[in-house]
Amino acid sequence: MTVSLVHEAALWDAGFAAVAGIDEVGRGALAGPVSVGVSVVTRCDTWPEGLTDSKLLSAARREAMIEPLTTFGIARAVGHASSAEIDAVGIVAALRLAARRALDAVDAPVDAVLLDGTHDWLTPPPADLFSLEGPGEDWQAPPVTMVVKGDRACASIAAASVLAKVERDALMAAAHLEHPEYSWDSNKGYGANSHLEALRVHGPSPLHRVSWKLPFRAV
């Protein structure tokens, strides 16, 4: 599937001048942060050649894409929520926290959002008497449009995907130097066999999401 600006154009035509494509990386990892990329675009008709979902690109292609992405759109940023924050508030609230940090970091207004997937995790749920307001919840998200497989359909979401993937991978490669036993340089914190076996042998590191059902808890 080739990315396009069809979904972005629909929002521009509806009066939303600055549209942010948003995508997350690291949601299913066992260690490290969850990272959210934001790419803000105003009306245009081109995007970097070869842009697509970060998962379809090699590491070298993703890294080569970063420079052309600096001139695509009007602003871009990546936000993170740590493993400790994921343990404290849960993965969905942590995604919102990372997204808010990214949106706060972009030097541009955002009128509407294109969000990859089927579930709007960006918009905070309505408060009720039995819930505590967590970090990143006391704000109003821009209007959100969900796009199934948006990282393969929307240029702005694909850009956000690449930005987040490259930045999170770099963080995990750096963390590997302090915790080489988990092989994060290759698995980036996901549940590869080498990572799972290291958890069974060594237990969790300070960067593991200890609220999750990790293999070390079963032995």
C-alpha positions in Angstrom: 0.0 0.0 0.0 1.4 3.4 -1.0 0.9 6.3 1.4 -1.0 9.4 0.3 -2.4 12.6 1.6 -6.0 11.7 1.0 -7.0 11.6 4.7 -5.1 14.8 5.4 -6.7 16.6 2.5 -10.2 15.6 3.8 -9.4 17.4 7.0 -7.8 20.4 5.3 -10.9 20.7 3.1 -13.0 20.6 6.3 -11.2 23.6 7.7 -8.4 22.0 9.8 -5.3 23.8 8.6 -2.7 21.9 10.6 -3.1 18.1 10.8 -1.0 15.9 13.0 -0.3 12.3 12.1 0.3 10.3 15.3 1.6 6.8 15.8 3.1 4.8 18.7 6.1 2.5 19.0 6.9 0.1 21.8 3.4 -0.6 23.1 4.0 -4.4 23.1 7.5 -4.3 24.4 8.5 -5.8 27.8 11.1 -3.1 28.5 11.8 0.5 27.7 9.5 3.4 27.0 6.5 3.7 24.9 7.2 6.3 22.2 4.7 8.5 20.2 5.7 10.3 17.1 3.9 13.4 15.8 4.2 14.9 12.3 2.3 18.1 11.6 1.4 18.9 8.0 -0.4 21.8 6.4 -1.7 21.6 2.8 0.8 20.1 0.5 0.9 17.4 -2.2 4.3 15.7 -1.8 6.0 13.5 0.7 9.5 11.9 1.0 10.1 9.2 -1.6 9.9 5.7 -0.1 7.9 6.8 3.0 5.8 4.1 4.5 5.1 2.2 7.8 8.3 2.0 9.8 7.9 -1.7 10.2 8.2 -2.2 6.4 11.5 -0.4 6.3 15.0 -1.7 7.2 16.8 0.1 10.0 19.1 1.8 7.4 16.1 3.0 5.3 14.4 4.4 8.4 17.5 6.3 9.5 18.0 7.6 6.0 14.4 8.8 6.0 15.0 11.1 9.0 16.7 13.9 7.1 14.0 14.3 4.4 11.3 14.2 7.1 12.8 17.3 8.7 11.4 19.3 5.7 8.1 17.4 5.5 5.3 19.4 7.1 5.7 22.2 9.6 6.7 20.5 12.8 7.5 17.1 14.3 8.4 15.6 17.6 8.6 12.3 19.6 7.4 11.9 23.2 8.1 9.1 25.6 6.6 7.5 28.7 9.0 5.4 30.8 8.5 1.9 32.0 7.9 3.2 35.5 5.2 5.4 34.2 3.6 2.5 32.3 3.7 0.5 35.6 2.1 3.4 37.5 -0.7 4.4 35.2 -1.1 1.6 32.6 -0.2 1.4 29.0 -3.1 3.4 27.6 -2.7 6.4 29.9 1.1 6.2 29.3 0.4 6.4 25.5 -1.6 9.6 26.2 1.2 11.0 28.4 3.8 10.3 25.7 1.6 11.9 23.0 0.9 15.0 25.1 4.7 15.4 25.5 5.2 15.1 21.8 2.3 17.6 21.0 3.7 20.0 23.6 7.1 19.8 21.9 5.9 20.6 18.4 6.3 24.3 17.6 3.0 24.6 15.8 -0.7 24.6 16.5 -2.5 21.3 15.9 -6.1 21.6 14.6 -6.9 17.9 14.1 -5.3 14.5 14.5 -5.0 11.4 12.3 -4.4 8.4 14.6 -3.4 5.0 13.5 -5.6 2.1 14.5 -9.2 1.5 15.6 -9.0 2.7 19.2 -8.8 6.4 20.2 -6.3 6.2 23.0 -5.4 9.9 22.6 -8.6 11.4 23.9 -8.8 11.3 27.7 -11.8 9.4 29.0 -14.5 11.3 30.9 -13.8 11.6 34.6 -16.0 9.8 37.0 -16.3 9.6 40.8 -14.4 6.3 41.0 -11.4 7.2 38.8 -8.3 9.2 39.7 -7.0 11.7 37.2 -3.5 10.5 36.2 -0.7 12.5 34.6 -1.4 13.6 31.0 -5.2 13.4 31.5 -6.0 17.0 32.4 -6.1 18.3 28.8 -8.3 18.3 25.8 -7.0 16.5 22.7 -7.7 17.9 19.3 -10.4 16.2 17.2 -9.3 12.7 16.4 -9.9 10.7 13.2 -9.0 7.0 13.3 -7.4 5.4 10.3 -7.1 1.6 10.1 -3.6 0.8 8.9 -3.0 4.5 8.8 0.8 4.0 9.0 0.6 2.5 5.5 -2.1 4.9 4.2 -1.4 8.4 5.5 1.9 10.1 4.9 1.7 12.1 8.1 1.1 8.9 10.2 3.9 7.1 8.4 6.2 9.9 9.1 5.3 9.8 12.8 5.9 6.1 12.8 9.4 6.4 11.4 10.3 9.3 13.7 9.2 7.3 16.8 10.8 4.1 15.7 14.2 5.6 15.0 14.3 7.5 18.3 13.1 4.6 20.4 15.5 2.2 18.8 18.3 4.5 19.6 17.2 4.7 23.2 17.1 0.9 23.5 20.5 0.5 21.8 22.0 2.9 24.3 20.3 1.0 27.2 21.8 -2.2 25.8 25.3 -0.9 26.8 24.2 -0.9 30.4 22.2 -4.1 30.3 23.8 -6.3 27.5 22.4 -9.5 28.9 18.9 -8.7 27.5 20.1 -8.2 23.8 18.2 -5.0 23.5 20.5 -4.0 20.6 18.7 -6.6 18.5 15.2 -7.0 20.1 14.7 -3.4 21.3 12.9 -4.6 24.4 10.3 -6.9 22.7 9.8 -10.5 23.7 12.4 -12.3 21.5 13.6 -15.7 22.8 16.9 -14.3 23.9 15.2 -11.6 25.9 12.8 -14.0 27.6 15.6 -16.4 28.5 17.6 -13.5 30.0 14.6 -12.5 32.1 14.4 -16.1 33.4 18.0 -16.1 34.3 18.6 -12.5 35.5 15.2 -11.2 36.4 14.0 -7.7 35.5 16.2 -4.6 35.1 15.1 -1.1 36.1 13.8 -0.6 32.6 11.4 -3.6 32.6 7.6 -3.1 32.9 7.4 -5.1 36.1 3.6 -4.8 36.3 3.4 -7.0 33.2 3.4 -10.8 33.3 7.1 -11.3 32.7 8.6 -14.8 32.4 10.7 -14.4 35.6 7.5 -14.4 37.6 6.6 -17.9 36.5 9.8 -19.7 37.6 
